Amino acid sequence: MTPPEARPAPDAHRDPDARPAPDAPAPTPPATASAGGDTVPRVAPADSTVLRTGTWSWLFPHRAALVSLGLLAVIAVIVALATLASSTGMSVGTSLRGLLGTGDRLTVMLVQEFRLPRIVVGLLVGAALGIAGCLTQTLAGNRLATPDIIGVNEGATAAVVASVVGSSTAMVGDWWLGPLGAAGAAALVVLCAGGAGTRGYRVLVVGIGVSTIIGAISDLVMSRQNDNTAGGVFLWSVGSLSGRDYGVGEPLALCLLVLVPLALVAGRRLDVLRFDDDVAAALGLNVPLLRGLTLALAVALAGIAVGIGGPIAFVALAAPVIATKLYGPTRVPVIGSALVGAALVAASDALGRVVAPVEIPVGVITSVLGGPFLLWVLFGGSPSRKA
């Protein structure tokens, strides 16, 4: 028996020109790509496939694509049920005839000119709130940092409420006042928090304080109005889609057509920003500019949504958290948050129309459902990425 110290070390006397035996598997070289004459490994996430066309390449995420298709199917089911749901006791068959245009004139008008536009507006409002919440949560590194908690929604609400001061009608002011009020509240929060780069609980504490002050001012303004005006504004101020039609849905759709692609671009950059500001800067990102533009996008989306549908609570909080669970933690789920937010608002609005003899505003439904969800985020969910 050859003593251990006398054994040759592995590969010590191997012929460099020797070939492996025919039955031995040849080692598989790692995939490489040329970069200025050098070879670098091609790294792709485990749930993605690299698609290439000439000099162009992009990642196709399997899981995200399947989840998105599933959410679209869920939204289609919700829309179908919401179209048939009625708060006036209209039967499903009557609603279906109104949808197809074969019912009487009043039924067709109720379904096609009132119910369908309301559902479409609800989907758009939910998508805007979901994306706004996703951007602010990722930007602050905390899942509680959403527009309805840090004061942005309250600022939009205050601007719209202020527009009805002295009015003798119950009509709510123009929707475009929402983004202006949201921008003012966001500027106040950033100023008091010490800059847009502030992360964690400081933003939350300052935002909660600003939200409380602005909310108190809004309540004071409404308390000084006549009963007719105060009643109509109060219904909107809790979050309601009642009376919303394509007249407000069209500008909202146009705004989303511009803002959503920008949010997708920001989401790709925020993937890097989630690690550390120094790492992001070392990779070539202009961190202050990215923070400022991302915050501006979130404020614009939240302000538009609030200006049209009122401050619908907890959607901006729940949609990104649910989307992250579905899509995985490796990406900023901008599209997923939009789809989940749209589904939440549409489902809550339909539920509010059938759960009681009198219609319940969508904001009340989301608040009732969002309370337990907030407790789960605080005590039962996984900790935030960075406090």
Residue pairs with C-beta under 8 A, 6 or more apart in sequence:
20 26
30 41
30 42
31 41
31 42
32 39
32 40
32 41
32 42
33 39
33 40
33 42
42 50
44 50
44 59
45 59
45 61
45 330
47 61
47 62
47 63
47 64
47 328
47 330
48 59
48 60
48 61
48 62
49 59
49 60
49 62
50 57
50 58
50 59
50 60
51 57
51 58
51 59
51 60
61 331
63 327
63 328
64 327
64 328
64 331
64 333
64 335
64 336
67 326
67 327
67 336
68 335
68 336
68 339
71 326
71 336
71 339
71 340
71 343
72 339
74 343
75 123
75 339
75 342
75 343
75 346
78 343
78 346
78 347
78 350
79 119
79 123
79 346
81 350
82 115
82 119
82 346
82 347
82 349
82 350
82 353
83 95
83 99
83 111
83 115
83 116
83 119
84 92
84 95
84 96
84 99
85 95
85 350
85 353
85 354
86 95
86 115
86 353
86 354
87 353
87 354
87 358
87 359
88 110
90 98
90 107
90 110
94 103
94 107
95 107
95 111
95 115
97 103
97 107
98 107
98 108
98 110
98 111
98 112
99 111
99 112
99 116
101 108
101 112
103 111
113 245
114 245
117 244
117 245
117 246
117 249
118 241
118 242
118 243
118 244
118 245
118 349
119 346
119 349
119 350
120 246
120 249
121 241
121 244
121 245
121 246
121 248
121 249
121 252
121 308
121 309
122 241
122 244
122 309
122 342
122 345
122 346
122 349
122 362
123 342
123 345
123 346
124 249
124 252
124 253
124 256
124 308
124 342
125 241
125 252
125 305
125 308
125 309
125 312
125 345
126 312
126 315
126 319
126 338
126 341
126 342
126 343
126 344
126 345
126 346
127 256
127 260
127 338
127 339
127 341
127 342
128 252
128 255
128 256
128 259
128 301
128 302
128 304
128 305
128 338
128 341
129 147
129 301
129 302
129 305
129 312
129 315
129 316
129 319
129 341
129 345
130 315
130 316
130 319
130 320
130 323
130 337
130 338
130 339
130 340
130 341
130 342
130 344
131 259
131 260
131 263
131 298
131 301
131 334
131 337
131 338
131 341
132 146
132 147
132 152
132 297
132 298
132 299
132 301
132 302
132 305
132 316
133 146
133 147
133 298
133 315
133 316
133 317
133 319
133 320
133 337
133 341
134 263
134 267
134 319
134 320
134 323
134 332
134 333
134 334
134 337
135 263
135 266
135 267
135 270
135 294
135 295
135 297
135 298
135 301
135 334
136 145
136 146
136 147
136 150
136 152
136 295
136 298
136 316
137 143
137 144
137 145
137 146
137 320
138 267
138 270
138 273
138 274
138 320
138 332
139 145
139 270
139 273
139 291
139 294
139 295
139 298
140 150
140 199
140 200
140 203
140 204
141 199
141 200
141 274
141 384
141 385
141 386
141 387
142 199
142 200
142 201
142 203
142 204
142 384
142 385
142 386
142 387
143 317
143 320
143 321
143 377
143 381
143 384
144 204
144 317
144 377
144 378
144 384
145 203
145 204
145 207
146 316
146 317
146 320
147 153
147 182
147 298
147 299
147 302
147 316
148 154
148 302
148 311
148 313
148 314
148 315
148 316
148 317
149 204
149 207
149 208
149 211
149 317
150 189
150 203
150 204
150 206
150 207
150 208
150 210
150 211
151 185
151 186
151 188
151 189
151 207
151 208
151 210
151 211
151 214
152 182
152 185
152 186
152 189
152 207
152 298
152 299
152 302
152 303
153 182
153 211
153 302
153 306
153 311
153 316
154 185
154 210
154 211
154 214
154 215
154 218
154 311
155 181
155 182
155 183
155 184
155 185
155 186
155 188
155 210
155 214
155 303
156 177
156 178
156 179
156 181
156 182
156 185
156 302
156 303
156 306
156 307
156 311
157 178
157 181
157 214
157 215
157 218
157 237
157 306
157 310
157 311
158 181
158 185
158 214
158 215
158 217
158 218
158 221
159 173
159 177
159 178
159 180
159 181
159 182
159 184
159 307
160 172
160 173
160 174
160 175
160 177
160 178
160 181
160 236
160 306
160 307
161 173
161 218
161 221
161 222
161 233
161 237
162 173
162 177
162 181
162 221
163 172
163 173
163 174
163 177
164 171
164 172
164 173
164 225
164 229
164 233
165 221
165 225
167 225
167 229
168 226
168 228
168 229
169 228
169 229
169 232
170 228
170 229
170 231
170 232
170 233
171 232
172 232
172 233
172 236
174 307
175 248
175 251
175 252
175 304
175 307
175 308
176 307
177 307
178 303
178 304
178 305
178 306
178 307
178 308
179 299
179 300
179 303
179 304
179 307
180 303
181 303
182 299
182 300
182 302
182 303
182 306
183 296
183 299
183 300
183 303
185 210
185 211
185 214
186 295
186 299
188 210
189 203
189 206
189 207
189 210
190 196
190 198
190 295
192 206
192 209
192 210
193 202
193 203
193 206
193 207
194 202
196 288
196 291
196 292
196 295
197 277
197 287
197 288
197 291
199 386
200 386
200 387
201 387
218 237
222 230
222 233
222 234
222 237
223 230
225 233
235 242
235 361
236 310
237 310
237 311
238 310
238 311
238 361
238 363
238 364
238 367
239 309
239 310
239 311
239 312
239 313
239 361
239 362
239 363
239 364
239 366
239 367
240 309
240 310
240 361
240 362
240 363
241 309
241 345
241 349
241 362
242 359
242 361
244 308
244 309
248 308
252 304
252 305
252 308
255 300
255 304
256 301
259 297
259 300
259 301
260 334
260 338
262 293
262 297
263 297
263 301
263 334
264 334
264 335
266 290
266 293
266 294
266 297
266 334
267 331
267 332
267 334
268 332
269 285
269 290
269 294
270 290
270 294
270 332
271 331
271 332
272 279
272 280
272 283
272 285
273 280
273 285
273 287
273 290
273 291
274 332
274 385
274 386
277 287
280 287
280 290
281 287
302 316
305 312
306 312
309 345
309 362
310 361
310 363
311 363
312 345
312 348
312 362
312 363
312 366
313 363
313 366
313 367
313 370
314 366
314 367
314 369
314 370
314 371
314 373
314 374
315 341
315 344
315 345
315 366
315 370
316 341
317 370
317 373
317 374
317 377
318 340
318 344
318 370
318 373
319 337
319 338
319 340
319 341
319 344
320 333
320 337
320 340
321 373
321 377
321 381
322 340
323 333
323 336
323 337
323 339
323 340
324 333
324 336
326 333
326 336
326 340
327 333
327 336
344 366
345 362
345 366
348 362
348 365
348 366
348 369
349 362
349 365
351 365
352 359
352 360
352 361
352 362
352 364
352 365
353 359
353 360
355 365
